[in-house]
Structure formats: structure tokens, C-alpha cells
Amino acid sequence: MGGLRPKGAPVKWAVVANGENRRVALFAAAAEAAGCGTPRVVEWRDVLRDGGHDFADDEVVRLDSPGENAEVDRLLRGTDEPTRVEGSARWYAGFLDGVRSLRGGRRLDDPADLAVLFDKRLCHARLHAAGVPVPQSPTSGALRRWRTGTASGASWRRPRCGGSS
């Protein structure tokens, strides 16, 4: 992480995002209203294609979702069909690689924490270890019974990673 900004100086924002996304416009309006100026937008498409991006030491780096952009989705999932499940693990790996490729600036996130947030098993394990009640994981109960032939009724399988899985 870079150095601190001078006392009283406005935050110099950079946001990694899909620039056409409504969240970017809302964030920019909020930053401008707070006297921080217009945030610099770094496109997810460019980060993924170029193998990363460098930020100035005085920039505070915010990550926005790489969703809602067909080209970025194609780069992350390797398919032109966004409704297909096959690309989920590839999306997860590509997203984490993209996050880890960002250099410099003062980050609002930690790549290791993002890896946990997008992986249900890791997230459940971390919450459980911290004493937070979580529902029983399918891999520890129902799915295991189904695999061994001791379960009854219908079952389905949900993807391991992804925000809406």
C-alpha cells in the first residue's frame, strides 16, 4: 500500500470497474459531491487483457463488480453464453488473478478476503471458525448422504463460487 495523503487533502479515488455501469456513475457523483473530484476509472477489460494495472501511491483503489459487461464476462468465463454454468470456476480464478494483478495504491480490499467471499465453502469455514452460526454445508451432510446412497428425495448441486450461486 502507498503512503498517506496530506491531512485535509481530498481522497484521490481510482475505481476498477466497467465504466458504463450505473454504480460507477453513482460513485463518481458521490465522490464529486464530497469534494474528491472525479474518480479515475480503470476498466476491468483492460486489467484482464493487460495483466494488471499500476496505481499511484496516493490513489485509494475501490473495486466494483466486473459483472454486467459481456466482453468482461467472456474474458473471465471463456464462453459467449453467460447462462452456462461451466465458466463459474474459471470466472472465479480469472477474477482473483485480475485482483491480484493490481499494483500500488491504497486498497480497500484484500485479495485473500475476496477469495473467501466468493467461495461458499471457504466463507462458511471462516465464519464457523469465528463462532458465527452458518447453515450446514451441503458437502458436510446432505450431499455426502446422497453420494453414499443413504439420502432420499431429490437433490441439486449449486456452484461452489460466484455471487449469485
C-alpha positions as CSV (number, residue, x, y, z in Angstrom):
1,M,0.0,0.0,0.0
2,G,1.1,3.5,-0.7
3,G,1.7,6.5,1.6
4,L,-1.0,8.6,3.3
5,R,-2.4,11.7,1.8
6,P,-1.7,15.1,3.4
7,K,-4.0,16.0,6.2
8,G,-7.1,17.7,4.9
9,A,-6.4,16.7,1.3
10,P,-9.4,15.1,-0.5
11,V,-9.2,11.4,-1.2
12,K,-7.9,10.7,-4.7
13,W,-10.1,7.8,-5.9
14,A,-9.5,5.2,-8.5
15,V,-12.1,2.6,-9.3
16,V,-11.6,-0.7,-11.2
17,A,-15.0,-1.1,-12.9
18,N,-16.9,-1.4,-16.1
19,G,-17.2,2.3,-16.8
20,E,-20.6,2.1,-18.4
21,N,-22.1,0.6,-15.2
22,R,-24.6,2.7,-13.2
23,R,-22.7,2.1,-10.0
24,V,-19.7,3.9,-11.4
25,A,-21.8,7.0,-12.2
26,L,-23.3,6.9,-8.7
27,F,-19.9,6.5,-7.0
28,A,-18.5,9.3,-9.2
29,A,-21.4,11.6,-8.2
30,A,-20.8,10.9,-4.5
31,A,-17.1,11.4,-4.7
32,E,-17.6,14.7,-6.6
33,A,-20.2,15.8,-4.0
34,A,-17.8,15.1,-1.2
35,G,-15.2,17.3,-2.9
36,C,-12.9,14.5,-4.0
37,G,-13.1,15.2,-7.7
38,T,-13.9,12.7,-10.4
39,P,-12.6,9.2,-9.7
40,R,-10.2,7.7,-12.3
41,V,-11.9,4.7,-13.8
42,V,-9.8,1.7,-14.8
43,E,-11.7,-0.7,-16.9
44,W,-11.9,-4.4,-15.9
45,R,-11.5,-5.3,-19.6
46,D,-8.1,-3.5,-19.6
47,V,-6.9,-5.1,-16.4
48,L,-7.8,-8.6,-17.6
49,R,-6.3,-8.1,-21.1
50,D,-3.1,-6.3,-19.9
51,G,-2.3,-8.5,-17.0
52,G,-2.9,-5.9,-14.3
53,H,-2.6,-2.2,-13.6
54,D,-0.4,0.2,-11.7
55,F,-1.9,2.9,-9.3
56,A,-0.2,5.9,-7.8
57,D,0.7,5.8,-4.1
58,D,-1.9,8.5,-3.3
59,E,-4.8,6.8,-5.0
60,V,-7.4,4.9,-3.0
61,V,-8.4,1.9,-5.1
62,R,-12.0,0.7,-5.0
63,L,-13.1,-2.4,-6.8
64,D,-16.5,-2.5,-8.5
65,S,-18.2,-5.7,-9.8
66,P,-16.9,-7.0,-13.1
67,G,-20.4,-8.0,-13.9
68,E,-22.9,-6.7,-16.4
69,N,-20.4,-6.4,-19.3
70,A,-20.4,-9.1,-22.0
71,E,-16.8,-8.6,-23.0
72,V,-15.5,-8.8,-19.4
73,D,-17.7,-11.9,-18.8
74,R,-16.3,-13.5,-21.9
75,L,-12.7,-12.8,-20.7
76,L,-13.4,-14.2,-17.2
77,R,-15.5,-17.2,-18.2
78,G,-14.2,-18.1,-21.6
79,T,-17.6,-18.5,-23.2
80,D,-20.1,-16.4,-25.0
81,E,-23.0,-17.9,-23.2
82,P,-23.4,-16.1,-19.8
83,T,-26.2,-18.5,-18.7
84,R,-23.9,-21.6,-18.8
85,V,-22.6,-22.8,-15.5
86,E,-19.3,-24.3,-16.9
87,G,-17.5,-21.0,-16.6
88,S,-18.0,-20.4,-12.9
89,A,-14.7,-21.8,-11.6
90,R,-12.9,-20.1,-14.5
91,W,-14.6,-16.8,-13.7
92,Y,-13.6,-17.1,-10.0
93,A,-10.0,-17.9,-10.9
94,G,-9.8,-15.1,-13.5
95,F,-11.4,-12.6,-11.2
96,L,-8.9,-13.4,-8.4
97,D,-6.0,-13.3,-10.9
98,G,-7.2,-9.9,-12.0
99,V,-7.5,-8.6,-8.4
100,R,-4.0,-9.9,-7.6
101,S,-2.6,-8.2,-10.7
102,L,-3.4,-4.7,-9.4
103,R,-0.3,-2.9,-8.1
104,G,0.2,0.1,-5.9
105,G,-2.4,2.5,-4.5
106,R,-4.1,2.1,-1.1
107,R,-6.5,-0.8,-1.5
108,L,-9.9,-1.1,0.2
109,D,-9.8,-4.9,-0.1
110,D,-7.5,-7.8,0.4
111,P,-7.3,-10.4,-2.4
112,A,-7.4,-13.2,0.2
113,D,-10.6,-11.9,1.7
114,L,-12.2,-11.6,-1.7
115,A,-11.3,-15.2,-2.4
116,V,-13.2,-16.2,0.8
117,L,-16.2,-14.0,0.0
118,F,-16.7,-15.7,-3.4
119,D,-16.2,-19.3,-2.3
120,K,-19.1,-20.7,-0.2
121,R,-17.0,-23.4,1.4
122,L,-14.2,-21.1,2.4
123,C,-16.7,-18.5,3.6
124,H,-18.7,-21.0,5.7
125,A,-15.5,-22.4,7.3
126,R,-14.2,-18.9,8.1
127,L,-17.5,-17.8,9.7
128,H,-17.8,-21.1,11.6
129,A,-14.3,-20.8,13.0
130,A,-15.2,-17.3,14.2
131,G,-18.2,-18.6,16.0
132,V,-20.8,-17.2,13.6
133,P,-23.7,-19.6,13.1
134,V,-24.0,-20.8,9.5
135,P,-26.2,-23.4,7.8
136,Q,-24.8,-26.8,7.5
137,S,-22.7,-27.1,4.3
138,P,-24.1,-29.5,1.7
139,T,-20.7,-31.0,1.4
140,S,-20.7,-32.0,5.1
141,G,-24.2,-33.6,5.2
142,A,-26.8,-33.9,2.6
143,L,-24.5,-34.3,-0.4
144,R,-22.4,-36.8,1.4
145,R,-25.5,-38.9,2.2
146,W,-26.5,-38.6,-1.5
147,R,-23.1,-39.8,-2.6
148,T,-23.2,-42.8,-0.3
149,G,-26.8,-43.7,-1.3
150,T,-28.3,-43.0,2.1
151,A,-30.2,-39.9,1.1
152,S,-33.8,-39.9,-0.1
153,G,-35.7,-37.5,-2.3
154,A,-34.4,-35.0,-4.9
155,S,-31.2,-33.2,-4.8
156,W,-29.4,-30.5,-6.8
157,R,-26.0,-29.1,-7.0
158,R,-25.1,-25.5,-6.7
159,P,-21.9,-23.9,-7.9
160,R,-19.1,-23.5,-5.3
161,C,-18.2,-20.0,-6.2
162,G,-19.9,-16.9,-7.5
163,G,-22.0,-14.2,-6.0
164,S,-25.4,-15.5,-7.1
165,S,-24.8,-19.2,-6.8
